[in-house]
Amino acid sequence: MLISNLEILPNSRIVRHIGLVQGSSVRSKHVGRDIMASFKNIFGGELQGYTELLHESREEATERLIEQAKSVGANAVINVRYSTSSIAAGAAEIFVYGTAVELEPA
């Protein structure tokens, strides 16, 4: 499955526009990570626990996007975008969306 943030793919021809596909992941902070982040806020530096949490969430959301695209017969998703939002205190959502298409076989 080809995933791209481009609207048009060089050297590829779209033969069918399928439509919007999406994936999301909602995760909450682990209490231990939250305590360590509080210390990091005082002294500065990367909040590695949160970096890992967001990385895992992006991967999970992208996998869900790919699953949905496959289920509707797409072989590519173009114009992919990611968004993050706060759902509740200590919880955040990673949302990914794009346009499912069928590309002409190479």
Helices and strands as residue ranges (DSSP letters): E 2-3, E 14-28, H 31-43, H 48-71, E 76-88, E 91-103
